[in-house]
Amino acid sequence: MSDQNATLRLSSVDRSGLRGMVSARVGTWLLIAIALCLPMVVGGSWVFALGVCFANAIGVLSVSVLVRYGGEVSIGHTFFSAVGAYTVAILDTRYGVPLWFSVPLALAFGVVAGILFAWPSRRLSGIYLAVSTLALALAVPEIINNADGLTGGYEGLYVSKPLVPGVKMSLQRYYAALAVLLAVTYGLSRLRHSRQGLTLLLAKSHPAAADAFGTRRVWARIAVMGISGGIAALCGAMLAFAGSTVSPSGFTFWAAIFLLVGSVVSVYGLTFPRALIGGAFLTLIPQFLSASGAWIPVLYGVALLGVILAGHYLPQLTQAMGRRKGGA
């Protein structure tokens, strides 16, 4: 009887896990459908804000990838997003290159920049790596301003070339950012179930075992930083296109901190709904609080604390409710 009861309990756990996976997928597809239809319902200012929200969500994913697969924290990812943003803006403004060609180049430059940064800092970890990324965040505005002949300096650059001629520009900015966000989340889902993704996770959690299988943790960390830098460059590219302007004020030290905050709020999730939570916290919450005046930092901090506490205790509450239902 005890074996039968144990089997029944295991089967019920399997069924509940399967139901949870199905409901999560249904919820994701429903969220995607809502995002696709929103421009038909909301006004122009909201279409603009949501496009920027999608771009910020990509940046949140770039930090979360580094935490999940590399076990490290970066507070300098604005450097890589600036690489992507100015690649798109310079090619658009100076050479008339459309987004079809500039975005893949931005991705490639971001990957290369991530690898070039990871190589000399490959032995650093923890607070030491965080401080080294801090140097990147502090250097970005100065680099941009000193190269004003190319970057436009304080005035910045305006991205105006349409992706599809004849289509309303506000819709292009919205759907381009959404499409890239969906592509990134799909790519990360494929990585999560791939042999390469499992290898990266093994190198993070069990370096000795990974080394025995021929994967050194140093090379795995370099690969993760390259992936993360490429995603951050896509974030910058979409910020340039969805926001229409690029300037040093968008890539300050505080912008890097906010990307890390968005990653924490999303609980380092790599799915579309989790990324949207982080992107919305960075973009939409300040817009909702815009009428609060001097109370904005206080209310933003309270909202951040509430989201973090909810993310920490919600799984425990869900498990407790599940056990109570099972006992009933």
N, C-alpha and C positions, 0 to 999 in steps of 0.2 A: 504493500500500500504506500509505503514511504517513497519507493521508486516511482510509482505512478503519480503521486502528488508532486514530486520534484519535476517529473516530465511535463506535467500539466502547467506548473509554474513557469518552466522554461519556455514552453510553447506560447503561453500568454505574454511573456516578455518579448519573444520574437514577434508576435503579432502586433504588440503595442509599438515596438521599434519600427516595424514595417509601415504601420499606420502613420507614425510620426514622419517617416521619410516621404510617404506619398503626400501627406498634408503640406509638408515643407515645399515640395515641388509644385504642388497646385498653387500654394500661396505665392511662390516666386513667379510663376507664369501669370497669375492674376495681377501681380504688381507690375510686371512688364507690360501687360495689356493696358493697364491704367496709365502708365508712363507714355505709351504710344498715343493715347487718346487725349491726354491732358491739354495740348495746345488748342484743341477744338472747344475747350470749356473755359480755360482761364485767360486772363488778359495779357497784354504784351509785356508788362513789367514782370509778371510771374513766369512767363516763358523764358525771359532773359535770366531771371534768378535760378530757375530750375536747370537751365543749361550750364550755368556756373556750378550749381550743386553737383551735377553729374561729373564735371571736370574735377572738382574737389574730391569726389568719391574715388576717382582713379588714383589721386594722390594718397588718399587714405589706404587704398589697397597696396600701394608701393611700400609704405611703411610696415603694414601688416605682414607682407610677404617676408620682409627682412626679419621680423620678430618670429614668425612661424617656422621658417625654414633655416634661418641663420642663428636664431637665439640671441640676436643683438638689437640694440635700439639706436636709431639715428635721429639726430636733431639738426641735420643739415641737408635734408632732401630737397629743399628749395633750390639748391645748386643744380640738381639734375632736372628739376622742372623748369628752371631758367634756361637750361640748355635746349630743351624741347620747345619752349615758348619762343625764344629768340631765333631758333632755326626756322620755325614757321613764319615769324614776323619779318625776318630779314629777307627770306626767299620771296615772300609775298610783296613786301614794300620795294625792295631793291631790284628784284629780278623778275617779278610777275609770275612766280611759280605757284600753281594752285595747290590746294591741300592734298590732292591725290598723291602728289610726289613728295611734298614736304613732310608729311606725317611719318611715312616709312623712314625718311632720313633722320627725323627727330628721334624715332625709336632706336635706330642704329647708333646715333651719337650718344644717346643716353646709356645704352648698353656698354659702349666703349668707355664712356666717362666713369661708369660704375666699376668696370674692371680696372681702369687706370688708377682709381682711388683705392680699390681693394688690394691691389698688389703690394704697395709699400706699407699698408696698414694690416697686412694679413696676419701678423702675429699679435695684434691688439685685440682686446675683447673687453666687455663690460664698460666701466666708466671711462677707460682709456680710449676706446673706440668712439664712445659718445662725445668725448671732448674733441677728438680729431674731426668728427663731423660738424661739431660746433664751429670749428675754424672755417669750414666751407660756408656755413650759413652766414657768418659775419663777413666773409670776403665777397659774397655775390653782389651786393649793391655797389661796392667799390669797383669791382671788375667791370660791371655794366657802365657805370658813369665814366670810367677812364677810357672806355672804348666807344665814346659817344659818336665818333664818326661812323661807326657801323650800327650801334644799338640805339642811337637817338638820345642817349644820356637821360637826363631827368624828364625830358618831354616824352620819351618813349616812341613807340611805333604803332601805327594803326593798321589792323588787318582787315582788308575790305574786299579781297578778291573772292567772288562766290564759288562755292563748290559745284553747284549745278545752276547754270545760267537760266534765268527766267523764273526761278522759285524765290519766294519771299525770304529775305536774308535772315530774319529772326527765326524762321522755321529751320533753315539750314543750320544755324548755330545750335539750336536745340537738339535736332535729330543727329547731327554729327557727334556731339558729345555723348548722347545716349548710345549711339551705335558703337563708339569706341569703348565705353564702359561695359556694354554687353560682351564685346569681343574679348576684353581683358578678363572678365569674370568667367567666360567660357574657357579661355586658355588656362586659367588657374584651376578650373575644375578638371581639365584634362591632365594638367601637371600633377594634381593631387592623387589621381588614380594611375599615374604612369610609373614605370620603373625608375625613371630619373627622379621623380618627386620623392618616391620612397627612399631612394639612395641619399638624397639631400637630408631627409628627416633622420635617417639612420646616422649620418655623419654628425648631425647636431646632437642627438640624444645619446648615441653610443659610438664615440669616435674610434675606440679601439676595435670594435666589431666592424665598423666601416673600413678601417685600415686593413683589416684582415681580408676583406673582400676586394681590396684594391682601390678604395676611394679614400683619399686623404682629406681630412677635415679642412685643411687650408684651401685646397682647390674647390671644395664644395662651397666654402664661404665666398670665394671669389665669384663662383657661378651665381650664387644667390644675390650678391651685390650687383652683378651685371643685370640680372632679371629685374631686381628692384629699381635700379637706375633707369632701365628702359621703360618701365611702367611709369615712373615719376616723370620722365621726359614726355610720355603721352599725356600725362596730366597737364604739363606746361603747354603742350601743343593745343590741347582743347581749351585751356584757359585763354590762350591767345585768340583762338577762333571764336569761342562762345562769348568771351568778354569783349572782343573786338579791339582791345588795346593792350599793349605790353609796356610796362614801365618798372623801374627798380623798386617802387613801393610795393609791388606784388610779391617780392621775393626777399623780404627782410627776415631777420632772426625770428620775429614773432610769427610770421607766416609759417616758418619751419616748426615752431612750437605748436601752432594750431593743427598742423598735419599730424603731429604726434598725439595731440588731444583727440582728434577725430578717430585715430586708430584705436586709442584706449576706449573711447565711447562705443565703437563698433565691436569691442571685445576681440580685436585682431581677427575678425572674420574675413573670409575671402569670397563670400557669396554676394550676389546682387543685393539682397535686402540689407545685409550687414553693412556693405559699402555705402548704401543710400543713407543709412542711419548716421554714419560718420560724416558724409558729405552734407547732409541736411543740418547737422549740428554746427558745422562750420559756416554754412551759407544762410540758412533760413532762420535759425534761432536769433542771430543778431538783427535780422530784418524784423522779426516779431517784436524784439525789444527796442527797436529804434526810437520809440516814443518815450522811453524811460529816462532819458537824459543821463544824469550822473550815476544813476542806479544800474546802468547797463553792465559794468564789470561785476557788481555784486550779484545781480540776477543771473548772469552768465555762469558765474562760479557755482551758485546754488543749483542751476540746471545741470551743470557738469557733475556735481557731487551726487545729485539725484539719479542721473543716468548710470553712473558708476556703481552706486549701491544697488540699483535695480538689476544691473547686469551681474553683480556678484551674488545676490541672494535669490534671484528669480529661479535658477536651476534647483536650488535647495527647496524652495517653496513648491515647485512643480513636482519634485520627487516625493515630498511629504504628502501632497494631495493625491499622487498616484498610489502611494502606500495605503492611504486612508480609504481610497476607493477599492483597492484590492482587498483590504481587510473587511470592508462592508460586503 
